[in-house]
Amino acid sequence: MLDELSKQINIASAKAGVRPSQSGLQDFLLDFDETPEGPRELAARAIVHFCFDDGEFNGRRYYAVAIVRFLEKASGSQITVQGANDLKNMLAENVTHDALLGWAESNFP
């Protein structure tokens, strides 16, 4: 699970011209005391880590796209237009981990 997310984050970083050492991936991976319960929990944590700084959206949409790709692979389903729009709106609203987890659970059952 962590391997696939790491792969998607590295692909997004490369496309955005961000060096792997600057992506924050290592810090994210070191933050785990234990592996998250599933891909939706992992995705919610990842969105908070990669897409927010001090509780505000940092503009790094490419990481949100990478995390959605991770969820698509993990669930075997594609995100809907509504699901993508909901995530876009949530990023603009500076939402919480719990709200992002709810979004992931409802869009990737």
PyMOL commands that set and color helices and strands:
alter all, ss='L'
color gray80, all
select helices_A, chain A and resi 2-16+20-22+25-30+39-51+61-75+81-93+97-107
alter helices_A, ss='H'
color red, helices_A
select strands_A, chain A and resi 52-53+56-57
alter strands_A, ss='S'
color yellow, strands_A
deselect
rebuild
show_as cartoon
